[in-house]
Amino acid sequence: MQLRYVFSELAQGLRRNLTMHIAVVLTLFVSLTLVGLGVLLNQQADRAAGYWGSQLEVTVFLCRDGDDNPACTGEVTDAEIDAVEAAVADSEGVTGYRYESKEEAFEKVKELYGEERFTGDNPAATADAMPQSVWVELADPDEFETVASRVQGLAGVSQIRDQRAVLEPIFTSLNALQWGAIGIAGFLVLAALLLVGNTIRLAALARRREIGIMRLVGASNLYITLPFVLEALVTAFIGVTLAAGALAAFMWFGIAEQLSDSLRFMPWIGLPEYGVAVAAIAVLGPVLTVLPTLVLTRKYTKV
C-alpha cells in the first residue's frame, strides 16, 4: 500500500470539505465538552457523598469534651458507644452503620481545608477537637424519625443529623446540571453523526472518479477507505483536544480559582477526576466519527 497516496488523499479530502470538517469539529467540541462536564459533575456528586454521606444516612454525633450540648458531661465512653451502636442495630429500616473515630474525622477536615492549616505550632484544630460519630444507612430516608427516637436521649449522644437536610439541595442542583449537560450533548452527538454522514457522502462524490479507477485496477476496500478513516480521526482528535482544553479551563477557572475558595465546605474534584473525564471523551470522540465512517464508506464508495 502506498502511504504517500493515502496521505495525499487525506490532505485533499480535508481541503475539499474544509467547511464541513470545521462544522464537525465544532459540533464535536461542544458535545464532548458537555459530556465531559456530565462526567465531572457525576464524580463531584460521588465525592460529596463520600465526604458528607448519602441522603440515606443519618449521622449520630457523640459527646466530646467542651461539647455545646448541656446533656454532654464529657467525652463519650466506650460503653456508651456500644450502647448507641446496639440501639442503631435494633432500629427498624437500618441496613448498616459504621463508627467514625476522631482521627478519621480529622483526616476529612484536612482533606477539605488543606493539611497546611493543621500543622505547625499553632494548628487551626487537632484530632482531639473532632467529635466521634456513628453513620447509619437507612433503607428509606423517611425512617429517620425511627432511628432518632431510639438514639436520642442515650448517654453520650450529642446530636443527630438527617443528611437529607444538608445534601438534598446540593444533589438536586448537581443532578439537574449533570442531566442537562448530558441531554444537550445527546442532541449535539446526533448532529455530529449527521454531519459526519454528510461529510462522507460529499467526500465520496468528490472522489467518485478516482474510486472508480481504483476499483478497476483492483484496489482493496481498505486502500479506498483508509483516507476517509484518517479524516475522521483528524476531526476527532481536534474535537477531543478542544474539549479537553475547555474542561481544563473549567477545572482551573471555575473550580480551582472560584468554587473551591468560596465554597470551602464542599470537597471538590481535582486532577484525577479531570483525567477520567478526558479519557471518556477521548474514547467517545473517535467512536462518533470512525464508526459512522466505516459504515457509510461501504455505501458511498460502491462505484
RAVEN-V892030 format. One record per residue. N is the residue number from 1. RES is the residue in one small letter. NEAR is the number of other ideal C-beta (glycine too) atoms within 8 Angstrom. Layout:
N|RES|NEAR / N|RES|NEAR
This chain:
1|m|6 / 2|q|5 / 3|l|6 / 4|r|6 / 5|y|7 / 6|v|13 / 7|f|9 / 8|s|8 / 9|e|11 / 10|l|12 / 11|a|8 / 12|q|8 / 13|g|14 / 14|l|11 / 15|r|7 / 16|r|9 / 17|n|12 / 18|l|8 / 19|t|6 / 20|m|11 / 21|h|13 / 22|i|8 / 23|a|9 / 24|v|15 / 25|v|12 / 26|l|8 / 27|t|13 / 28|l|18 / 29|f|13 / 30|v|9 / 31|s|14 / 32|l|15 / 33|t|13 / 34|l|13 / 35|v|15 / 36|g|16 / 37|l|14 / 38|g|13 / 39|v|12 / 40|l|15 / 41|l|12 / 42|n|9 / 43|q|12 / 44|q|12 / 45|a|12 / 46|d|8 / 47|r|12 / 48|a|14 / 49|a|11 / 50|g|6 / 51|y|10 / 52|w|7 / 53|g|9 / 54|s|8 / 55|q|9 / 56|l|9 / 57|e|11 / 58|v|13 / 59|t|12 / 60|v|13 / 61|f|11 / 62|l|15 / 63|c|15 / 64|r|13 / 65|d|6 / 66|g|3 / 67|d|9 / 68|d|3 / 69|n|8 / 70|p|3 / 71|a|7 / 72|c|11 / 73|t|4 / 74|g|5 / 75|e|6 / 76|v|10 / 77|t|7 / 78|d|5 / 79|a|6 / 80|e|13 / 81|i|14 / 82|d|8 / 83|a|11 / 84|v|15 / 85|e|11 / 86|a|8 / 87|a|11 / 88|v|15 / 89|a|8 / 90|d|6 / 91|s|13 / 92|e|5 / 93|g|10 / 94|v|14 / 95|t|6 / 96|g|6 / 97|y|11 / 98|r|6 / 99|y|10 / 100|e|9 / 101|s|7 / 102|k|10 / 103|e|8 / 104|e|8 / 105|a|14 / 106|f|13 / 107|e|8 / 108|k|9 / 109|v|11 / 110|k|11 / 111|e|9 / 112|l|10 / 113|y|9 / 114|g|6 / 115|e|7 / 116|e|5 / 117|r|9 / 118|f|12 / 119|t|6 / 120|g|4 / 121|d|3 / 122|n|3 / 123|p|9 / 124|a|5 / 125|a|8 / 126|t|7 / 127|a|8 / 128|d|6 / 129|a|6 / 130|m|12 / 131|p|11 / 132|q|14 / 133|s|11 / 134|v|15 / 135|w|13 / 136|v|14 / 137|e|10 / 138|l|14 / 139|a|7 / 140|d|7 / 141|p|9 / 142|d|5 / 143|e|13 / 144|f|11 / 145|e|7 / 146|t|10 / 147|v|16 / 148|a|11 / 149|s|7 / 150|r|10 / 151|v|14 / 152|q|8 / 153|g|4 / 154|l|10 / 155|a|5 / 156|g|13 / 157|v|15 / 158|s|13 / 159|q|6 / 160|i|12 / 161|r|9 / 162|d|9 / 163|q|14 / 164|r|9 / 165|a|7 / 166|v|8 / 167|l|14 / 168|e|9 / 169|p|6 / 170|i|10 / 171|f|12 / 172|t|8 / 173|s|8 / 174|l|12 / 175|n|9 / 176|a|8 / 177|l|10 / 178|q|13 / 179|w|9 / 180|g|8 / 181|a|13 / 182|i|11 / 183|g|8 / 184|i|9 / 185|a|13 / 186|g|8 / 187|f|8 / 188|l|12 / 189|v|11 / 190|l|8 / 191|a|10 / 192|a|14 / 193|l|10 / 194|l|8 / 195|l|12 / 196|v|15 / 197|g|10 / 198|n|9 / 199|t|13 / 200|i|14 / 201|r|10 / 202|l|11 / 203|a|13 / 204|a|13 / 205|l|8 / 206|a|9 / 207|r|10 / 208|r|9 / 209|r|6 / 210|e|8 / 211|i|12 / 212|g|9 / 213|i|8 / 214|m|10 / 215|r|10 / 216|l|6 / 217|v|6 / 218|g|5 / 219|a|7 / 220|s|6 / 221|n|7 / 222|l|7 / 223|y|10 / 224|i|13 / 225|t|12 / 226|l|10 / 227|p|11 / 228|f|14 / 229|v|12 / 230|l|11 / 231|e|15 / 232|a|14 / 233|l|11 / 234|v|11 / 235|t|13 / 236|a|14 / 237|f|9 / 238|i|11 / 239|g|16 / 240|v|14 / 241|t|8 / 242|l|11 / 243|a|15 / 244|a|12 / 245|g|8 / 246|a|11 / 247|l|16 / 248|a|9 / 249|a|9 / 250|f|11 / 251|m|13 / 252|w|9 / 253|f|7 / 254|g|10 / 255|i|11 / 256|a|8 / 257|e|8 / 258|q|9 / 259|l|9 / 260|s|10 / 261|d|6 / 262|s|6 / 263|l|6 / 264|r|8 / 265|f|4 / 266|m|8 / 267|p|8 / 268|w|9 / 269|i|11 / 270|g|7 / 271|l|6 / 272|p|7 / 273|e|12 / 274|y|13 / 275|g|8 / 276|v|10 / 277|a|14 / 278|v|11 / 279|a|8 / 280|a|11 / 281|i|17 / 282|a|10 / 283|v|8 / 284|l|10 / 285|g|15 / 286|p|12 / 287|v|8 / 288|l|14 / 289|t|17 / 290|v|11 / 291|l|8 / 292|p|13 / 293|t|15 / 294|l|10 / 295|v|8 / 296|l|12 / 297|t|14 / 298|r|9 / 299|k|7 / 300|y|10 / 301|t|12 / 302|k|5 / 303|v|6
